[in-house]
C-alpha cells in the first residue's frame, strides 16, 4: 500500500491527464450520431416497397437498414476497407500510405476506414484538415467501442450519399435500379459500392467510362479474391450502368400518404397484399374510365381480412385521375351513409324479437311529424317481408321500423359498433338517420360489416361464445395484432343468430347487371352485400362480406357534386363484384344453431304461426323469437254456405254458417299489397240483409288522422294545391269528395285529388256510391306556425 501511495503521488498529474482524456474519449460521441430527417417508407406485407415520401429536408433518405446484403458487404469491404474487421477504427498502415502518396503525388488519396467515414458523415460538411482528421480518428475508436462491426457497417450503408438528393444504399438501389438492395446483382452492387467515392459520376451521359472502369476494377478484384467465379464475373461485366434516377414504386399512394401523416419518417411494414392491391388498382382504373363518362370522377376500395381486421387492399381514389380531387383519400372522408345502416337496424330488431326474418312490415304512405319518406321507386308494396324490405332497400319500412325500435336506442347501438363519425346527438339526425341522414367513412362502415361477420365466425368455432372486444377498427400495421378480449356467453352488441339472419337476407340481394345468373356457377362466391345511395345522387356505396373478407366500395365526386345515375347498384356494385373475383373462395357462414331456434312460421305473414294459419313452415329464427310474435293477420270468418258472403247469427241460420280462416291485412296495407300479389284475396262482403256496415271499405292514405299539413312560409296566406288520397277496396266504385260540406270532385280507380288550400282548418269528407262515409279534420299551417 505505501508503494502504491507513493506511485499515485509521483504520477498524480499524469494520471489526472489520462483520466481526463479517458473521460473526454468516453463522452466524445453524441447519443445520436445522425439526426437528419428520414423518408417515410411503406412496405407491403411481404416487404415490397409500396411507396415512399421524401424527407423534410428534401433528401431521399430511407430509415436505417436492419441488415446488410452479402453482396454489398463483400463489395464495400474490398473497395473501401479490406481490413475493416481487424482494425480498432483506424488503419495506421493506410494512413501512412495516404500521407506518403499525398506528399509525393499530385493526386489526393484518403486513408479513412469505414468507421472514420461514418464519423465524417455524422459530423456534416466540415472543412477537411488534419485537426478534423484527428477528431474523426478519436471518435472512430469510440464508435468501435460502442457499436459492433455489423452495426457500423449498417450506419455506413444507411447514410452514404449517392449523388443528388439520394442518401443510403436502400434508397440508391430503388432510385437507380428500381429494386431493393437485397435483390441487387453483382454488377449493380459493385456500381453502388464505388459510387459514393465519386457521386458526380452518376449523371447520365457523363463520365460513364470513368464509372464503368471503377466498377469493373472492383468486379475483377472480387474475382481475384475467389468471391466471383468466371461466369459470374463475365455476366456482371456485361451489366449496363444506371441512367437517370427512376421513380419509386407508388402502388398505394393514399395509404402511403396516410402513413406519412401518422408515422412520419418511419419505415412501416403494412398488411397490404401487394398482388391484390395491384389488381384492384387496375380494376379501379378501368371502372373509373367508365364512370368518367358520366362525370363521376372518384372512387375508393377497401378490403379487410375478417379474422384479423387487417387491411389487404387500400385504393383511396381512382388511379391516374387528372383532377385535384385525385389526391383526396376517400377512404377516411365522411360521406352520407345512404342505406348502408339498414342491416344494422335489421339485426337490432331481430335481436330484441321485434321482427322475425320474414315478418310482414308496412310499406304504405307514411308521414311522421311532417317527415314523409319515399321509396326509391316512389311505389308502395303495402306489406313486405322484413328480409325482402332489406334486400330491396325499401325506405318506408326502414323508417317505420326505426321509429318502432327507438331512435336513441339504435343510435346507442351504432356507437357500440364503432362509428365515431356519428358524433352528434341522435336528435340531430332524427329518423332520416337510417336513409343517409348521417355521415361515416368507408373505413368505418367496412369494418362494421367485418366485425359482424367475425361475431358469427367466432360463435360457430368457439363453443358458442362471444369476445368482449369484438368490434375493432381496421388495422394496416403488420406488427400489430388485436386483442379481442376474453370469451363470454353474452353478446356485446348483436347476437350471432340475429347477424346470421341479416347476412342471409343480404345474400338474396339482386346482383348488378351481368351477375344475374351468378348462383348457377359453382365458382361464384356467395356474398352478403348492401348498396347505398345518398340524397341528391352524391354517394354510391356497395359493401359486401364473406366469412373471410369484407369489401367496401364508394363512388362519386370528392367535391360532393351529384350526378344522375350515381347509385350504389350502378356505380359501386359492379366494382364490388369485380373485386370479389380477385379473392380466394370463402364459402358461406356456418349456421350458429346454438343461437337459433326452430319455430312454425306462418307462410303468408312471416310471424309465428297461430292455429288459424293454413300453411306453415318450420324455420330457424333467433332465440329472441321466444318473446312470441304470433300471426295477427289470420282471422276466423263466418261465411254463408256458398262462401261468397260474410254473415252472422243475426241474419243467417247458425247451422248453415261456415267458418273459415282468412288472411286479412288492414285496409291501407291491403290496398297496395293486392296490387303486388295476385294471391291476396280480400274478405267477401257482408250479405246485404246482415246489415253490417264495413267502415274499412274506405280509408284515408294522406293525410293521416291527426296530421298537420305544413306549407312553405314564403307563400303566406296564398292558396297552394295539396294532394289528398284515399284507398277503396272496390276500385271501380266512384268516390265523392267534400270540403267543409261543399262538393269538390269525384274520383274513380285512383282516388287522389288536388285541393286548393290556405293555412286554416277544414273538414274533409269522402263517400262512395254504397254510402260508406269517412271524415277527417284537416289543419293546414305554414312553416314556423305553432302546431
PENORWO-V61014 format. One record per backbone hydrogen bond with DSSP energy under -1.0 kcal/mol. NH is the residue of the N-H (numbers start at 0). CO is the residue of the C=O. If there is no record, write none. Layout:
NH_CO ; NH_CO
This chain:
4_0 ; 5_1 ; 6_2 ; 7_3 ; 8_4 ; 9_5 ; 10_6 ; 14_10 ; 15_11 ; 16_12 ; 17_13 ; 18_14 ; 19_15 ; 20_16 ; 21_17 ; 22_18 ; 23_19 ; 24_20 ; 25_21 ; 26_22 ; 27_24 ; 38_60 ; 39_52 ; 40_265 ; 41_50 ; 42_267 ; 43_47 ; 44_271 ; 46_43 ; 49_41 ; 50_41 ; 52_39 ; 54_58 ; 57_54 ; 59_164 ; 60_58 ; 72_68 ; 73_69 ; 74_70 ; 75_71 ; 76_72 ; 77_73 ; 78_74 ; 79_75 ; 83_80 ; 85_82 ; 86_82 ; 94_90 ; 95_91 ; 96_92 ; 97_93 ; 98_94 ; 99_95 ; 100_96 ; 101_97 ; 102_98 ; 103_99 ; 104_100 ; 116_112 ; 117_113 ; 118_114 ; 119_115 ; 120_116 ; 121_117 ; 122_118 ; 125_123 ; 132_128 ; 133_129 ; 134_130 ; 135_131 ; 136_132 ; 137_133 ; 138_134 ; 139_135 ; 140_136 ; 141_137 ; 142_138 ; 143_139 ; 144_140 ; 145_141 ; 146_142 ; 151_147 ; 152_148 ; 153_149 ; 154_150 ; 155_151 ; 156_152 ; 157_153 ; 158_154 ; 159_155 ; 161_165 ; 165_162 ; 166_59 ; 167_159 ; 168_156 ; 171_167 ; 172_168 ; 173_169 ; 174_170 ; 175_171 ; 176_172 ; 178_172 ; 182_179 ; 183_180 ; 188_184 ; 189_185 ; 190_186 ; 191_187 ; 192_188 ; 193_189 ; 194_190 ; 197_194 ; 200_197 ; 201_198 ; 202_199 ; 205_202 ; 210_206 ; 211_207 ; 212_208 ; 213_209 ; 214_210 ; 215_211 ; 216_212 ; 217_213 ; 218_214 ; 219_215 ; 220_216 ; 221_217 ; 222_218 ; 223_219 ; 224_220 ; 225_222 ; 226_221 ; 227_221 ; 232_228 ; 233_229 ; 234_230 ; 235_231 ; 236_232 ; 238_235 ; 245_174 ; 250_49 ; 255_251 ; 256_252 ; 257_253 ; 258_254 ; 259_255 ; 260_256 ; 261_257 ; 262_258 ; 265_262 ; 267_40 ; 269_42 ; 270_475 ; 272_311 ; 276_272 ; 277_273 ; 278_274 ; 279_275 ; 280_276 ; 281_277 ; 282_278 ; 283_279 ; 284_280 ; 285_281 ; 286_282 ; 287_283 ; 288_284 ; 289_285 ; 290_286 ; 291_287 ; 293_290 ; 294_291 ; 295_290 ; 297_555 ; 299_553 ; 300_314 ; 301_551 ; 302_312 ; 303_549 ; 304_309 ; 305_547 ; 308_304 ; 310_474 ; 311_302 ; 312_302 ; 314_300 ; 320_317 ; 325_322 ; 326_323 ; 327_324 ; 329_315 ; 329_327 ; 332_329 ; 334_439 ; 336_437 ; 339_336 ; 341_338 ; 344_340 ; 345_341 ; 346_342 ; 347_343 ; 348_344 ; 349_345 ; 350_346 ; 351_347 ; 352_349 ; 353_348 ; 358_355 ; 359_604 ; 360_383 ; 362_381 ; 367_370 ; 370_367 ; 377_374 ; 381_362 ; 382_380 ; 383_360 ; 385_358 ; 386_356 ; 388_384 ; 389_385 ; 390_386 ; 391_387 ; 393_388 ; 398_394 ; 399_395 ; 400_396 ; 401_397 ; 402_398 ; 403_399 ; 404_400 ; 405_401 ; 409_405 ; 410_406 ; 411_407 ; 412_408 ; 413_409 ; 414_410 ; 415_411 ; 416_412 ; 421_418 ; 422_420 ; 427_424 ; 429_425 ; 432_429 ; 433_430 ; 434_431 ; 435_432 ; 436_431 ; 439_334 ; 442_330 ; 444_440 ; 445_441 ; 446_442 ; 447_443 ; 448_444 ; 449_445 ; 450_446 ; 451_447 ; 452_448 ; 453_449 ; 454_450 ; 455_451 ; 456_452 ; 457_453 ; 458_454 ; 459_455 ; 460_456 ; 461_457 ; 463_458 ; 465_487 ; 467_485 ; 468_483 ; 474_308 ; 477_268 ; 479_476 ; 487_465 ; 498_494 ; 499_495 ; 500_496 ; 501_497 ; 502_498 ; 503_499 ; 504_500 ; 505_501 ; 506_502 ; 514_511 ; 517_514 ; 519_516 ; 520_517 ; 523_520 ; 527_544 ; 528_505 ; 529_542 ; 531_540 ; 533_538 ; 536_533 ; 539_554 ; 540_531 ; 541_552 ; 542_529 ; 543_550 ; 544_527 ; 545_548 ; 549_303 ; 550_543 ; 551_301 ; 552_541 ; 553_299 ; 554_539 ; 555_297 ; 559_556 ; 562_536 ; 565_562 ; 566_564 ; 570_566 ; 571_567 ; 572_567 ; 575_571 ; 576_572 ; 577_573 ; 578_574 ; 579_575 ; 580_576 ; 581_578 ; 582_579 ; 592_590 ; 594_591 ; 595_592 ; 596_620 ; 598_618 ; 600_616 ; 601_606 ; 602_614 ; 605_601 ; 607_628 ; 608_599 ; 612_609 ; 616_600 ; 618_598 ; 620_596 ; 622_594 ; 624_621 ; 625_622 ; 626_623 ; 627_624 ; 630_607 ; 634_661 ; 636_659 ; 638_657 ; 639_644 ; 642_639 ; 645_684 ; 646_637 ; 650_647 ; 651_647 ; 655_652 ; 657_638 ; 659_636 ; 661_634 ; 663_632 ; 669_665 ; 670_666 ; 671_667 ; 672_668 ; 673_669 ; 675_672 ; 676_672 ; 686_645 ; 689_686 ; 690_687 ; 694_692 ; 696_693 ; 698_726 ; 700_724 ; 701_724 ; 706_703 ; 708_778 ; 710_780 ; 714_711 ; 715_712 ; 717_714 ; 719_756 ; 721_754 ; 723_752 ; 724_701 ; 725_750 ; 726_698 ; 728_696 ; 732_729 ; 734_746 ; 735_766 ; 736_744 ; 737_764 ; 738_741 ; 739_762 ; 741_738 ; 743_736 ; 744_736 ; 746_734 ; 748_730 ; 749_747 ; 751_749 ; 752_723 ; 754_721 ; 756_719 ; 759_757 ; 761_777 ; 763_775 ; 764_737 ; 765_773 ; 766_735 ; 767_771 ; 768_733 ; 770_767 ; 773_765 ; 775_763 ; 777_761 ; 779_759 ; 780_708 ; 782_710 ; 784_781
